[in-house]
Amino acid sequence: MRIAFIGHGNVGAALADGLQRAGHEVTLATERPNSASAQAALARNPRLETATPARAVQDAEVVFLATPYAANAEALGAVREQVAGKVLVD
């Protein structure tokens, strides 16, 4: 299954890692692939991929939202069109 993660901090990175190791194709949605959190997730599991949020969500069958509640509206606003009709796990 193709899965995108919006948010890759403590919770998102751990879930992304586990799902990738279980055999899923997992992409971290990020505008800054060199950020500390993206790099920490990739150091934990170099088989994770990164892509812009729009691209990551567009290619995914399931989208995980792993951002703090206060950031949800902004995070989803950037991918509103791409997430329509997809399974969104919050």
Secondary structure, DSSP 8 states (H G I E B T S, - for coil): -EEEEE--SHHHHHHHHHHHHTT-EEEEE-S-TTSHHHHHHHHH-TT-EEE-HHHHHHH-SEEEE-S-GGGHHHHHHTTHHHHTTSEEE-
